[in-house]
Every structure is written in structure tokens, then in C-alpha cells.
Amino acid sequence: MAKTSGIGSIISVDDSGGTARNISGDINSLTNDQGQDLAVVTGIDKSAQERIPLLADLTMTLNGTANFASNMSHDVFKSLTGTRTVTWGPIGSTGGNPKLEAEMVVESMNYSRDASGALNFTASLSLQSGTVPAWTTY
């Protein structure tokens, strides 16, 4: 696959009842922070740090425009409880395109109104299940 833009991204997040909702049209930007903890295990015979990988992690921050329509972003995030399946297709959902899927919890959901009158939100999600997030394809 060649270099590409993120135009055409798609994201779905389960609502608190467990139904996947495509909220791509509400999301203006997102940040995907996938990493892992590292343990420093440097022996006294070394002259530089020595590390081993530990637990994997994933956090996502979704920034969007408030949408109070049925089954859209407000409905998805109005309740913070429950595990959410999050599926992100950074270049769309056509066959063979990559997607990231993980079981997450909603850490926070915040609305803000700026000086121009725009009503925006930020939702922060964190890995929940103890299962490493999986990159697969559609």
C-alpha cells in the first residue's frame, strides 16, 4: 500500500447498549496513541540502557462537532459506562484497507463552546480488556 492521506477515515464506537454507531461525520480529528510500557533491565555490565517490552496500551482522543441526533455522537457518549468496541479505518472501509479495533472505556466526554458559537466535544477513550489492540483489514 502506498503513502496516503487520512481523507475518508471511518470510525464506529459502540453506544452504552453495545450497538456499533458510525460517528465518522461528527469527528473532526482524532489522535491514536498506541504504545507499550518498557522495563529498564540494564545490567551492571552495560554502558547504555537495556529495555524489555511489557504491557501494550491504547488511548484515543476524538474531537468533533456536537450532534444530538439519535444514534450519533451524543447518544454514543452520553453514558460513560460500559465497554465499547472501537473500530477505526484510517483510509476508509473498503476491502483490504487497514483497521484498528479495540475494546475501550470512555474516560471522559467534554463539550466546549468557542467564541464563534461552535459547540464541540472531546471524548477520551482508553484500552479496557487486557487484549492487545489489533490491526487487521476490512
Summary of the structure (lengths in Angstrom):
residues: 138
radius of gyration: 17.8
end to end distance: 14.1
largest distance: 62.3
contacts: 358
relative contact order: 0.24
helix: 6%
strand: 53%
